[in-house]
Amino acid sequence: MSGPDRDELEGRVLLALAGWQIPIIQLNGMIADRLGVTWTDLQALYVLANHGPATPGELAKRVNLTTGSASRMIDRLDAAGFVRRVPDPADRRRVLVEPVPEGLDRVAAFYDPLVERHRADLADLGPAELATLLRFMERAESSTEARIRDL
């Protein structure tokens, strides 16, 4: 008897990916609650931590907020010690929002145990399998961002 065909495997991968999104969303909501921030605030922290400082307008666009809502979000995150406003070194008239390392450490404390579990989940994969997984994840992120732009 042969193993599953490509269509079946592809379907199972897509189903597993969709299924994984639910606990990720639940976890992020729980972490946001424990940190005393909103889900969108947590997304903004992710953007800043992984893409570097941003103008308030850029940050608003990345987390799908109006500039007014983003300004209130930045005020909340600043007051809670997660971000700070700094002058843009390229244009001193502009302001950048950057994450505060201690604030990111507070966030990381909630995610570090999961990162360790994921490392264990990946431990038995070889370099070629990891490269394939990485290629898919990067493409999936890009495809999802493209779909967001389409909407």
Secondary structure, DSSP 4 states (H G I P E B T S, - for coil): -----HHHHHHHHHHHHHHHHHHHHHHHHHHHHHHT--HHHHHHHHHHHHH--B-HHHHHHHTT--HHHHHHHHHHHHHTTSEEEEEETTEEEEEEEEE-HHHHHHHHHHHHHHHHHHHHHHTT--HHHHHHHHHHHHHHHHHHHHHHHH-
